[in-house]
Amino acid sequence: MTTIRPDRMAYLRAYATMAAIAMAIGMGVLWAMGNPYPWTGAVGGLAAIALRGWYLSSEELAITWELGPERLEGPGWRKMALRDITLVRRLGSSVQVITAQGDKHLIKYLADAETVKADIEQVAGAARARPTPAEPGDEAPQ
């Protein structure tokens, strides 16, 4: 069983990027409205994202995922059989997992998202290669 944990530096980089975008948008909106102090948009954008990041950090950085030989399990109800995974893709410092049922799960703030993606693909491929255990009632008619 492999435990996948978020990385604090990846979390901070993601929030720094969001803060820069929020600051630029805030300044742009105020400038377009003719406000004589567009720099206050940068202050507001930075404050909003910094507050959000601080408030959510303890929750976001506590989320763990467990990758086993048969299942990928995340927080709450997020459990999937590896043989049901149809697509694994990297999105920045996150990995998105999509199942055959159309469920989408996002494993966020990873230090090495590419390695996590490769690990999930490898274990899922091995799970799909194993024969499916017979269910009761699946016997062929005599």
Number of C-alpha atoms within 10 A of each C-alpha: 11 11 12 16 18 21 17 15 12 19 19 16 13 16 18 16 12 17 22 15 15 21 22 17 15 20 21 16 13 17 15 9 10 10 13 9 10 18 16 15 21 21 15 16 20 22 15 14 20 16 11 12 19 12 11 10 14 10 9 17 15 11 15 16 18 15 20 17 14 16 19 22 18 19 11 7 7 12 14 18 16 23 19 17 24 15 15 20 17 17 13 14 19 21 23 16 22 18 17 11 9 11 12 14 16 15 22 24 23 21 17 15 21 16 13 20 19 14 14 21 19 11 19 25 15 14 20 15 10 9 7 9 6 8 7 6 7 7 8 5 5 3
